[in-house]
Amino acid sequence: MSVLVYTESDQGNFKKAALEAASYGKAVAEAMGTNLVALTFNANEASELGTYGVEKVLNINTVSAFNAKIYADAIKQAAEKEAATVVVLSASADSRYIAPLLSVGLKAGYASNVVTTPLSLNPFVVKRTAFTNKAFCNTEISTAIKIVGVSNNSFGLVENTTTTHIEDFSPSLVSSSTSVTSVDKASDKVSIADAEVVVSAGRGLKGPENWGMVEELAEVLGAATACSKPVSDLGWRPHSEHVGQTGKPVATNLYIAIGISGAIQHLAGINSSKIKVVINTDPEAPFFKAADYGIVGDAFEVVPKLIEKLKVFKAQNS
């Protein structure tokens, strides 16, 4: 018996969500009195997982690009090999794609958006967000194998250093009808998925030529840039930056919305963020009801002043 965690990596480097999933998996393994095993693909430094309590790493070097069907089959075989009764995934887009395929393969119940360690082990009950993060519910997983999807930034990174054994794993992989021909990634920006802070803007910026101040604010804060759906639809920003229920959901420590009125789909996708700040000229904008802090004002006046103050603050504290 063991706990298995799938730890995602990007170009061989572990994502923050993967380390959080490992931290969560370790807490579950300790509660169950068993060991924690991680599965990863093409990891550069698999031993890094030992910092977060992983005792054994199964590293696959035979798959070059992400394919949900192949990844799900590999995780299934790893779970069977290690007799895992709990499989831990992150809340990334890839893991959400993998989860239902893995659930069918293992005949396992899957609970997404989990925010705490199990409330009880027998029965196995987890706490999850519900109704687009407006409420919580307690969910029992009654199958022999349980799959848990950990909500981003809900558990945090917990160091629990242990000795890690690394093993090359070569499962018998299924063929797939789809193939990846090329992958283009922005290498000079903070990823929305891994960002602690996201600076997002909407149509209130009036045009793509005004995005310089958004990028400058993001640079000062070490943040990722994002946008609302209308902005990406208009072609002002790439669709990869669209956040919301129909785009990328985010669960950051700080979310700054500039010139975004707050359509229900957008709010649903960012509601898990811990602190939400809105800057808008319209005091009746729906976003003000969801925000922790709000500034009623012209973004073209407020944002440059905010950047200036932050630069002074950083200089004084560097």
SEZARO-115078 format. One record per residue (C-alpha): residue number from 1; z, x, y. Coordinates in nm, 2 decimals. Each point is the difference from the previous one (the first is absolute). Layout:
BEGIN
+-----+--------+--------+--------+
|   k |     up |   east |  north |
+-----+--------+--------+--------+
| NUM |      Z |      X |      Y |
...
+-----+--------+--------+--------+
***
This chain:
BEGIN
+-----+--------+--------+--------+
|   k |     up |   east |  north |
+-----+--------+--------+--------+
|   1 |   0.00 |   0.00 |   0.00 |
|   2 |  -0.08 |   0.12 |   0.35 |
|   3 |  -0.10 |  -0.10 |   0.35 |
|   4 |  -0.36 |   0.10 |   0.10 |
|   5 |  -0.11 |   0.04 |   0.36 |
|   6 |  -0.36 |   0.03 |   0.11 |
|   7 |  -0.01 |   0.25 |   0.29 |
|   8 |  -0.31 |  -0.01 |   0.21 |
|   9 |  -0.14 |   0.31 |   0.16 |
|  10 |  -0.27 |   0.06 |   0.25 |
|  11 |  -0.21 |   0.32 |  -0.05 |
|  12 |   0.27 |   0.12 |  -0.23 |
|  13 |   0.29 |  -0.06 |   0.25 |
|  14 |   0.26 |  -0.28 |  -0.07 |
|  15 |   0.00 |  -0.29 |   0.24 |
|  16 |   0.33 |  -0.10 |   0.15 |
|  17 |  -0.02 |  -0.33 |  -0.19 |
|  18 |  -0.01 |   0.19 |  -0.32 |
|  19 |   0.32 |   0.19 |   0.08 |
|  20 |   0.17 |  -0.32 |   0.09 |
|  21 |  -0.11 |  -0.16 |  -0.33 |
|  22 |   0.14 |   0.31 |  -0.18 |
|  23 |   0.33 |  -0.04 |   0.19 |
|  24 |   0.01 |  -0.37 |  -0.10 |
|  25 |  -0.09 |   0.08 |  -0.36 |
|  26 |   0.28 |   0.26 |  -0.02 |
|  27 |   0.26 |  -0.26 |   0.12 |
|  28 |  -0.12 |  -0.25 |  -0.27 |
|  29 |   0.00 |   0.27 |  -0.27 |
|  30 |   0.36 |   0.10 |   0.08 |
|  31 |   0.11 |  -0.36 |  -0.01 |
|  32 |  -0.17 |  -0.04 |  -0.34 |
|  33 |   0.14 |   0.33 |  -0.13 |
|  34 |  -0.35 |   0.14 |  -0.07 |
|  35 |  -0.24 |   0.26 |   0.13 |
|  36 |  -0.28 |  -0.02 |   0.26 |
|  37 |  -0.36 |   0.10 |  -0.08 |
|  38 |  -0.28 |   0.01 |   0.26 |
|  39 |  -0.37 |  -0.03 |  -0.05 |
|  40 |  -0.23 |   0.16 |   0.26 |
|  41 |  -0.37 |   0.09 |   0.03 |
|  42 |  -0.11 |   0.35 |   0.11 |
|  43 |   0.33 |   0.09 |   0.17 |
|  44 |   0.01 |   0.34 |   0.17 |
|  45 |   0.38 |   0.05 |  -0.02 |
|  46 |   0.13 |  -0.24 |  -0.27 |
|  47 |   0.34 |   0.18 |   0.01 |
|  48 |   0.06 |  -0.16 |   0.34 |
|  49 |   0.09 |  -0.32 |  -0.18 |
|  50 |   0.31 |   0.18 |  -0.14 |
|  51 |   0.15 |  -0.03 |   0.35 |
|  52 |   0.01 |  -0.37 |  -0.05 |
|  53 |   0.14 |  -0.01 |  -0.35 |
|  54 |  -0.31 |   0.01 |  -0.22 |
|  55 |   0.09 |   0.18 |  -0.32 |
|  56 |  -0.35 |   0.00 |  -0.15 |
|  57 |  -0.35 |  -0.02 |   0.15 |
|  58 |  -0.31 |  -0.10 |  -0.18 |
|  59 |  -0.29 |   0.15 |   0.20 |
|  60 |  -0.36 |  -0.12 |  -0.06 |
|  61 |  -0.27 |   0.24 |   0.11 |
|  62 |  -0.30 |  -0.17 |  -0.17 |
|  63 |  -0.06 |  -0.28 |   0.26 |
|  64 |  -0.16 |   0.10 |   0.33 |
|  65 |   0.00 |  -0.32 |   0.20 |
|  66 |   0.20 |  -0.32 |   0.02 |
|  67 |  -0.11 |  -0.28 |  -0.23 |
|  68 |   0.25 |  -0.29 |  -0.05 |
|  69 |  -0.11 |  -0.08 |  -0.36 |
|  70 |   0.03 |   0.37 |  -0.11 |
|  71 |   0.32 |   0.06 |   0.18 |
|  72 |   0.16 |  -0.32 |  -0.14 |
|  73 |  -0.10 |   0.11 |  -0.35 |
|  74 |   0.14 |   0.35 |   0.05 |
|  75 |   0.33 |  -0.14 |   0.12 |
|  76 |   0.01 |  -0.24 |  -0.29 |
|  77 |  -0.04 |   0.28 |  -0.25 |
|  78 |   0.27 |   0.21 |   0.18 |
|  79 |   0.24 |  -0.30 |  -0.01 |
|  80 |  -0.06 |  -0.04 |  -0.37 |
|  81 |   0.03 |   0.38 |  -0.06 |
|  82 |   0.34 |   0.01 |   0.18 |
|  83 |   0.12 |  -0.33 |  -0.13 |
|  84 |   0.05 |  -0.12 |   0.36 |
|  85 |   0.17 |  -0.33 |   0.05 |
|  86 |  -0.03 |   0.01 |   0.38 |
|  87 |  -0.31 |   0.12 |   0.19 |
|  88 |   0.03 |   0.06 |   0.37 |
|  89 |  -0.29 |  -0.01 |   0.24 |
|  90 |  -0.03 |   0.02 |   0.38 |
|  91 |  -0.13 |  -0.27 |   0.23 |
|  92 |  -0.32 |   0.18 |   0.09 |
|  93 |  -0.34 |  -0.17 |  -0.02 |
|  94 |  -0.09 |   0.21 |  -0.31 |
|  95 |   0.32 |  -0.09 |  -0.18 |
|  96 |  -0.04 |  -0.37 |   0.08 |
|  97 |  -0.35 |   0.03 |  -0.15 |
|  98 |   0.14 |   0.17 |  -0.31 |
|  99 |   0.30 |  -0.23 |  -0.06 |
| 100 |  -0.16 |  -0.31 |  -0.14 |
| 101 |  -0.22 |   0.20 |  -0.23 |
| 102 |   0.30 |   0.19 |  -0.12 |
| 103 |   0.20 |  -0.32 |  -0.04 |
| 104 |  -0.26 |  -0.14 |  -0.23 |
| 105 |  -0.03 |   0.32 |  -0.20 |
| 106 |   0.37 |   0.04 |  -0.06 |
| 107 |   0.07 |  -0.38 |  -0.02 |
| 108 |   0.26 |   0.07 |   0.28 |
| 109 |   0.13 |  -0.21 |   0.28 |
| 110 |  -0.07 |   0.13 |   0.35 |
| 111 |   0.21 |  -0.04 |   0.31 |
| 112 |  -0.15 |   0.12 |   0.33 |
| 113 |   0.17 |   0.06 |   0.34 |
| 114 |   0.33 |   0.11 |  -0.16 |
| 115 |   0.25 |   0.12 |   0.26 |
| 116 |   0.31 |   0.10 |  -0.20 |
| 117 |   0.09 |   0.14 |  -0.34 |
| 118 |   0.05 |  -0.27 |  -0.26 |
| 119 |   0.28 |  -0.25 |   0.08 |
| 120 |   0.07 |   0.00 |  -0.38 |
| 121 |  -0.15 |   0.16 |  -0.30 |
| 122 |   0.06 |  -0.27 |  -0.26 |
| 123 |  -0.15 |  -0.22 |   0.11 |
| 124 |  -0.23 |   0.22 |   0.20 |
| 125 |   0.01 |  -0.14 |   0.35 |
| 126 |  -0.16 |   0.15 |   0.32 |
| 127 |   0.01 |  -0.10 |   0.36 |
| 128 |  -0.34 |  -0.05 |   0.17 |
| 129 |  -0.14 |  -0.11 |   0.33 |
| 130 |  -0.17 |  -0.33 |   0.01 |
| 131 |  -0.19 |  -0.23 |   0.24 |
| 132 |  -0.17 |   0.30 |   0.17 |
| 133 |   0.33 |   0.18 |   0.04 |
| 134 |   0.19 |  -0.29 |   0.16 |
| 135 |   0.24 |  -0.04 |  -0.29 |
| 136 |   0.13 |   0.16 |  -0.32 |
| 137 |   0.00 |  -0.13 |  -0.35 |
| 138 |   0.16 |   0.12 |  -0.32 |
| 139 |  -0.24 |   0.03 |  -0.29 |
| 140 |   0.07 |   0.04 |  -0.37 |
| 141 |  -0.24 |   0.20 |  -0.21 |
| 142 |   0.05 |  -0.11 |  -0.36 |
| 143 |  -0.27 |   0.20 |  -0.18 |
| 144 |   0.09 |   0.30 |  -0.22 |
| 145 |  -0.17 |   0.23 |   0.25 |
| 146 |   0.05 |  -0.05 |   0.37 |
| 147 |  -0.23 |   0.11 |   0.29 |
| 148 |   0.15 |   0.04 |   0.34 |
| 149 |  -0.19 |   0.05 |   0.32 |
| 150 |   0.22 |   0.16 |   0.27 |
| 151 |  -0.05 |  -0.11 |   0.35 |
| 152 |  -0.08 |   0.29 |   0.24 |
| 153 |   0.30 |   0.13 |   0.20 |
| 154 |   0.24 |  -0.23 |  -0.18 |
| 155 |   0.18 |   0.25 |  -0.21 |
| 156 |  -0.06 |   0.33 |   0.18 |
| 157 |  -0.02 |   0.35 |  -0.13 |
| 158 |   0.31 |   0.11 |  -0.20 |
| 159 |   0.02 |   0.36 |  -0.11 |
| 160 |   0.15 |   0.04 |  -0.35 |
| 161 |  -0.12 |   0.35 |  -0.11 |
| 162 |  -0.04 |   0.06 |  -0.37 |
| 163 |  -0.19 |   0.23 |  -0.23 |
| 164 |  -0.35 |  -0.13 |  -0.06 |
| 165 |  -0.22 |   0.05 |  -0.31 |
| 166 |  -0.37 |  -0.02 |   0.07 |
| 167 |  -0.24 |  -0.11 |  -0.27 |
| 168 |  -0.38 |  -0.03 |   0.01 |
| 169 |  -0.09 |  -0.35 |  -0.12 |
| 170 |  -0.34 |  -0.09 |  -0.13 |
| 171 |  -0.01 |  -0.37 |  -0.09 |
| 172 |  -0.30 |  -0.16 |  -0.17 |
| 173 |  -0.15 |  -0.17 |   0.30 |
| 174 |  -0.21 |  -0.31 |   0.00 |
| 175 |  -0.35 |   0.00 |   0.15 |
| 176 |  -0.06 |  -0.19 |   0.33 |
| 177 |  -0.30 |  -0.19 |   0.13 |
| 178 |   0.06 |   0.14 |   0.35 |
| 179 |  -0.01 |   0.35 |   0.12 |
| 180 |   0.08 |   0.19 |   0.33 |
| 181 |  -0.29 |   0.19 |   0.15 |
| 182 |   0.18 |   0.13 |   0.31 |
| 183 |   0.32 |  -0.03 |   0.20 |
| 184 |   0.03 |   0.06 |   0.37 |
| 185 |   0.34 |   0.05 |   0.15 |
| 186 |   0.14 |   0.07 |   0.35 |
| 187 |   0.19 |   0.33 |  -0.04 |
| 188 |   0.13 |   0.04 |   0.35 |
| 189 |   0.19 |  -0.33 |   0.04 |
| 190 |   0.33 |  -0.13 |  -0.13 |
| 191 |  -0.06 |  -0.25 |  -0.28 |
| 192 |   0.10 |  -0.36 |   0.07 |
| 193 |   0.14 |  -0.02 |  -0.35 |
| 194 |   0.23 |   0.30 |   0.05 |
| 195 |   0.09 |  -0.04 |   0.37 |
| 196 |   0.35 |  -0.05 |   0.12 |
| 197 |  -0.14 |  -0.13 |   0.33 |
| 198 |  -0.32 |  -0.20 |   0.07 |
| 199 |  -0.15 |  -0.06 |   0.34 |
| 200 |  -0.24 |  -0.30 |  -0.01 |
| 201 |  -0.22 |  -0.16 |   0.26 |
| 202 |  -0.20 |  -0.32 |   0.03 |
| 203 |  -0.26 |  -0.16 |   0.22 |
| 204 |   0.23 |   0.04 |   0.30 |
| 205 |  -0.14 |   0.35 |   0.04 |
| 206 |  -0.33 |  -0.15 |   0.10 |
| 207 |  -0.22 |   0.25 |  -0.18 |
| 208 |  -0.02 |   0.31 |  -0.23 |
| 209 |  -0.03 |   0.23 |   0.31 |
| 210 |   0.36 |  -0.07 |   0.08 |
| 211 |   0.14 |   0.12 |  -0.34 |
| 212 |   0.08 |   0.34 |   0.13 |
| 213 |   0.35 |  -0.10 |   0.12 |
| 214 |   0.08 |  -0.16 |  -0.34 |
| 215 |  -0.10 |   0.32 |  -0.17 |
| 216 |   0.20 |   0.21 |   0.25 |
| 217 |   0.31 |  -0.21 |  -0.05 |
| 218 |  -0.04 |   0.03 |  -0.38 |
| 219 |  -0.03 |   0.38 |   0.03 |
| 220 |   0.32 |   0.02 |   0.21 |
| 221 |   0.19 |  -0.21 |  -0.26 |
| 222 |  -0.16 |   0.16 |  -0.30 |
| 223 |  -0.13 |  -0.34 |  -0.09 |
| 224 |  -0.30 |  -0.16 |  -0.16 |
| 225 |  -0.24 |  -0.22 |   0.20 |
| 226 |  -0.09 |  -0.35 |  -0.10 |
| 227 |  -0.16 |  -0.31 |   0.13 |
| 228 |  -0.02 |  -0.38 |  -0.03 |
| 229 |  -0.27 |  -0.18 |  -0.21 |
| 230 |  -0.22 |  -0.10 |   0.31 |
| 231 |  -0.01 |   0.36 |   0.11 |
| 232 |  -0.13 |   0.12 |  -0.33 |
| 233 |  -0.24 |  -0.30 |  -0.03 |
| 234 |  -0.15 |   0.09 |   0.34 |
| 235 |  -0.05 |   0.36 |  -0.12 |
| 236 |   0.23 |   0.15 |   0.26 |
| 237 |   0.20 |   0.17 |  -0.27 |
| 238 |  -0.06 |   0.07 |  -0.37 |
| 239 |   0.10 |  -0.27 |  -0.25 |
| 240 |   0.23 |   0.26 |  -0.16 |
| 241 |   0.23 |  -0.05 |   0.30 |
| 242 |   0.02 |  -0.37 |  -0.03 |
| 243 |   0.36 |  -0.10 |  -0.08 |
| 244 |   0.13 |  -0.35 |  -0.08 |
| 245 |   0.00 |  -0.25 |  -0.29 |
| 246 |  -0.38 |   0.04 |  -0.03 |
| 247 |   0.00 |   0.37 |   0.06 |
| 248 |   0.25 |   0.27 |  -0.09 |
| 249 |   0.37 |  -0.12 |  -0.01 |
| 250 |   0.24 |   0.24 |   0.16 |
| 251 |   0.38 |   0.05 |  -0.03 |
| 252 |   0.07 |   0.27 |   0.25 |
| 253 |   0.32 |   0.10 |   0.18 |
| 254 |  -0.17 |  -0.08 |   0.34 |
| 255 |  -0.31 |  -0.21 |   0.07 |
| 256 |  -0.13 |  -0.01 |   0.36 |
| 257 |  -0.25 |  -0.28 |   0.08 |
| 258 |  -0.20 |   0.04 |   0.31 |
| 259 |  -0.21 |  -0.29 |   0.13 |
| 260 |   0.04 |  -0.20 |  -0.33 |
| 261 |   0.09 |  -0.36 |   0.04 |
| 262 |   0.14 |  -0.04 |  -0.35 |
| 263 |  -0.21 |  -0.22 |  -0.22 |
| 264 |   0.19 |  -0.12 |  -0.31 |
| 265 |  -0.21 |   0.22 |  -0.24 |
| 266 |   0.08 |   0.31 |   0.21 |
| 267 |   0.37 |  -0.07 |   0.01 |
| 268 |   0.01 |  -0.07 |  -0.37 |
| 269 |  -0.14 |   0.35 |  -0.07 |
| 270 |   0.24 |   0.19 |   0.22 |
| 271 |   0.31 |  -0.21 |  -0.03 |
| 272 |   0.16 |   0.26 |  -0.24 |
| 273 |   0.01 |   0.26 |   0.28 |
| 274 |   0.36 |   0.07 |   0.10 |
| 275 |  -0.04 |   0.01 |   0.38 |
| 276 |  -0.29 |  -0.18 |   0.17 |
| 277 |  -0.09 |   0.05 |   0.37 |
| 278 |  -0.26 |  -0.20 |   0.19 |
| 279 |  -0.18 |   0.07 |   0.33 |
| 280 |  -0.19 |  -0.29 |   0.14 |
| 281 |  -0.08 |  -0.17 |   0.33 |
| 282 |   0.06 |  -0.35 |  -0.15 |
| 283 |   0.37 |  -0.08 |  -0.03 |
| 284 |  -0.09 |  -0.29 |  -0.23 |
| 285 |  -0.18 |   0.22 |  -0.25 |
| 286 |   0.12 |  -0.09 |  -0.35 |
| 287 |   0.08 |   0.37 |  -0.07 |
| 288 |   0.30 |  -0.01 |   0.24 |
| 289 |   0.18 |  -0.25 |  -0.24 |
| 290 |  -0.04 |   0.25 |  -0.29 |
| 291 |   0.07 |   0.32 |   0.20 |
| 292 |   0.33 |   0.18 |   0.03 |
| 293 |  -0.10 |   0.13 |   0.35 |
| 294 |  -0.26 |  -0.13 |   0.24 |
| 295 |  -0.16 |   0.12 |   0.32 |
| 296 |  -0.18 |  -0.26 |   0.21 |
| 297 |  -0.25 |   0.21 |   0.19 |
| 298 |  -0.35 |   0.15 |   0.03 |
| 299 |  -0.06 |   0.25 |  -0.28 |
| 300 |  -0.20 |   0.22 |   0.23 |
| 301 |   0.31 |   0.04 |   0.22 |
| 302 |   0.27 |   0.00 |  -0.27 |
| 303 |  -0.15 |   0.23 |  -0.26 |
| 304 |  -0.08 |   0.30 |   0.22 |
| 305 |   0.36 |  -0.02 |   0.14 |
| 306 |   0.14 |  -0.02 |  -0.35 |
| 307 |  -0.20 |   0.31 |  -0.10 |
| 308 |   0.12 |   0.19 |   0.30 |
| 309 |   0.37 |  -0.08 |  -0.07 |
| 310 |  -0.03 |   0.08 |  -0.37 |
| 311 |  -0.16 |   0.34 |   0.08 |
| 312 |   0.29 |   0.08 |   0.24 |
| 313 |   0.25 |  -0.11 |  -0.26 |
| 314 |  -0.16 |   0.21 |  -0.27 |
| 315 |  -0.01 |   0.31 |   0.23 |
| 316 |   0.37 |  -0.04 |   0.08 |
| 317 |   0.09 |  -0.03 |  -0.36 |
| 318 |  -0.23 |   0.26 |  -0.15 |
+-----+--------+--------+--------+
***
